[in-house]
Amino acid sequence: MLNQDSGAIALVGSGEYSVQMQELETELLHLAISRGKKNHFIQIPTASSHEGQSRREHWQSLGKGQSDRIGSHCIYLPIHEREDAFNPDFLGLIADAGLIYFSGGDPVHLAEVFRDTPLWQAIMKAWREGASLAGCSAGAMA
């Protein structure tokens, strides 16, 4: 059930963290800030986590660059396997985040990692309380 305080949802085909997406990603973050969320850009690379460390670093760098352009604090959550979605240290980071962003890769892996986990519950709670939630490619599909 949606309410007027729920955050925005963006389902993006491709181009996450690109200059072309900067305006949209800025608007998503600012909407959440207007609803009391922090200027925090949470980057979740789970869908591409099996592509290897160099690809992880590539996506982390792109997300950090976009966060810098937007003027937000980037938080990269290294959630690669299902057990990572049970890490209590991540729950507090999600709670007040302005933008929670799932990047592309393998949608099946992403869904398997997050299904019925405390972290997914925290993400849904944050969204219901005003955080913007975005997914690109596999992140949007899952």
Salt bridges, closest charged atoms under 4 A:
GLU51 OE1 - ARG55 NE 3.74
ASP68 OD1 - LYS64 NZ 2.65
GLU81 OE2 - HIS50 NE2 2.93
GLU129 OE1 - LYS37 NZ 3.96
GLU129 OE2 - LYS125 NZ 2.66
